[in-house]
Amino acid sequence: MSNSLEASRPWYRQPWLWFILTPLIAVFIVGTSFAYLSVVTFDGMVKGDYAKTAKSFNIDASRLTQAKTLRLQGDLILDAVTGDIRLSMAAKDAFANQQLVLEVIHPTVVELDQDLILALRPDGNYYGTLNKNIDGKRYLHLSDQENTWRMMTEVNTPWPATVTFVPNQP
């Protein structure tokens, strides 16, 4: 008698059906939410001289080598209150009367990156101003506007009194 009673109930009241459908419905909901999040949230691109070769990534060190060849060196001083930056460079004759590009790169969030143009002033130093406050770890990439050379360093807040740029190899 109980078999015929269970068979007469509608399909949506069968416990074995919900036992099978519940995990499938949960997987569909979670999978759809992850697919939506992956499309809506964009992580940004990696900044640097990387090239994808087959299944590996290789770095192009030619701009870093060029900075070493030019014997470039720079000392960057940041005023933490105003965000003003002063950069004094050695071997200025290699790029006299140019503007320099300083990229302040957050390790993970592309919206926190800042690209600054440092202008040469009569005192021989390059000056610029940060657009927003910096908190935490940052990568600093310094280059000329033609992208012929590059120097890189890494800083954490609070920044040291002087950040030194020296040509380095990856």
N, C-alpha and C positions, 0 to 999 in steps of 0.2 A: 504494500500500500504506500509506503513512504517513497518508493521509487517512482510510482506514478504521480505522486504529489510533487516531487522535485522536477519531474519532466513537464508538468503542467505549468510551472512557474515561468514567467517571461525570461528571455535570454539575459537581460541585464541584472537579474537577481540570482544568477548562478554563481556560486562562490568560486568554482574552478576557473571560470572565465576571467574574473577579476584577478585571480592569482596569476594568470598568464599575462594579462594586459597591463597590470600596474608597472612592472619593470620596463615594458616597452614604451609606455606613455612617459615615464620618468626620463628615459634615455632621449626621447624625442624633445622634451622640454629643455633639458640641460644642453643637448646638442644644438638646438636652435638658438638658445641664449648665447652660447659660446661663439657660434657663427656670427650672430649679430654684433657681439663685442669685438670680434676680430676685424670686422668691416668698419665699424664706427671709430674705434680707437686706433690711431696711426702712431707708431713708435718713432717715426722719422728715419732718416738715413744716417749711416755712419759717416762721420767727417774724417777725411784723411786721404792718403794716396794709395788706396787699396784697389786691386784688380782681381776679379774672379777668374781663376784658371781651373777648368774642369770642376772638381769638387773641393778645391782649396782656395784660400785667399792669400795673395802675395802683396807685399807692400813695395811701392816704388820709392826707393831711397835717393833718387837723383837730386831732388830739391834739398834734402838734408845734406847730401854730399856737397852741393854747391855752396851752402852756407859755411861749411867747413873749409872749402877752398878759398872763399872770400875772407876767412878768419873773422867772422862776425861774432860779436858778443854784445849783450845788452843788459842793462839794469833797469828794472821797472819798479816804480814807487807808486803806491796807491794811497790816496787820502781817503780813509774809510768813512769820514763824515760826508764829504761832498761827492765822492766817487770819481774825482779827478785822477788822471793817470799821467805820469811823466816817465818817459823812456829815454835813457841816454844810451847811445850806441857807439861802439868802437868800430873802426874802419868805415867811417861815414863816407869816405871818398868813393866807395863802391856803389853807392846809391844816393848821392847828394841831390838835394832838392826834390825828393820824392815823398809821397805819403806812404805810410806803412799800414798794414792791416793786422789787427789783433783780433783773433777769434777766441772768445771765452766760452768754452764748451762744457755743458753739463754731461756727466757720464751716461745718463739714461733718459732725460726729458728734453726733447728738442725745443720746446717752448721757452726753456730757461737759457738757451744759447744767446750770445750777443756777438755781433760782428761790429767792430769799431774801426774807424779810420783815424789813425794818429797823424796829425799834421806837424810838419817841421816848423819850428819857431826860430826867430833870429838868434836865440841863445844856443842853438845847435841841438836842442832836445826836441823830442816828439811828444805832443800832448793830445789827450782825448778824455772823454768822460763816459763812465758807465751809464747805461740806460736804466738799469734796475739794480737793486741790492743783490749782493752775492752771499750765499750761505752754503757751506758745505764744500765738497770736492769739486774742482774744476780743472780742465785741461786748457792750457794756453798755447795757441798756435800763432806765431809771429811770422809774417811774410811781407814781401813787397807786392805792389799792386799788379805787377806783371806775372806773379807766381813763379819767379825763377829760383827762389830759395825759400827755405822754411826752417824755423827753429821752434822747438816744442819744450814745454815743461808742465809740471803738475803742481797745483797748490791746494791747500785746504784752508778754510777759515778758522781762526783769524789768520789773515795773510801775514807773512813775515815782513819786516821793515823793507827789505829789498828782495825782489824776485829776479834771479839771474837767468838769462837765456844764454846758453852755449850750444854750439852745433853738436848734435849727438846723433848716433845711429840707432835705428829701431831695434 
